[in-house]
Amino acid sequence: MQILMTNTQLYMSIGIPTLAVLIGYLSTVVQIATINSRITDLTGRVDRLEQKFDLLMQKFFELDNRMSRIEDRLNLRP
């Protein structure tokens, strides 16, 4: 007994798994692009945070310099 396959059955047996693999590949590419954009946003936030930290440290050094000058004027330094 020989089982024959029509052309339509052959195309479907090859085409459906191929289509499933392509859809899986495309969804992976979309996920990678989304992760990449989120990492880019995070990098921008970290850069802004570093700028704010630098400004805070600059203010701290200014305050330290002012306190040193006040201590010098009042002869409070040991």
Secondary structure, 3 states (H helix, E strand, C coil): CCCCCCHHHHHHHHHHHHHHHHHHHHHHHHHHHHHHHHHHHHHHHHHHHHHHHHHHHHHHHHHHHHHHHHHHHCCCCC
